[in-house]
């Protein structure tokens, strides 16, 4: 009986740990491509900094990052994205946390 209880306790602990790991891995952006494609946020380009490879965007809530609406600076995945937009453009964009930095993965002019 004691062996069965021990096996049950170990199994339940392992299952709980794996579920927590899977949730944490998803939150950290290991499935960034799928999340970026599914979650686009409305925004407006405020400033383009080509030297730094960054955009200042006034945006609505970013659901996949649980972030409220605000204006902030983002890195871009590809410097070519900076040539696709101009200050004042209305956009939809996808952003993920990449190596600790919020990075625009996708951008669409509206």
Buried (B, 14 or more C-beta within 10 A) or exposed (E): EEEEEEEEEEEEEEEEEEEEEEEEEEBEBEEBEEBBEEBBBBBBBBEBEEEEBBBBBEBBEBEBBEBEEEEBEBBBBEEEBBEBBEEEBEBBBBBBBBEEEBBBBBBEEE
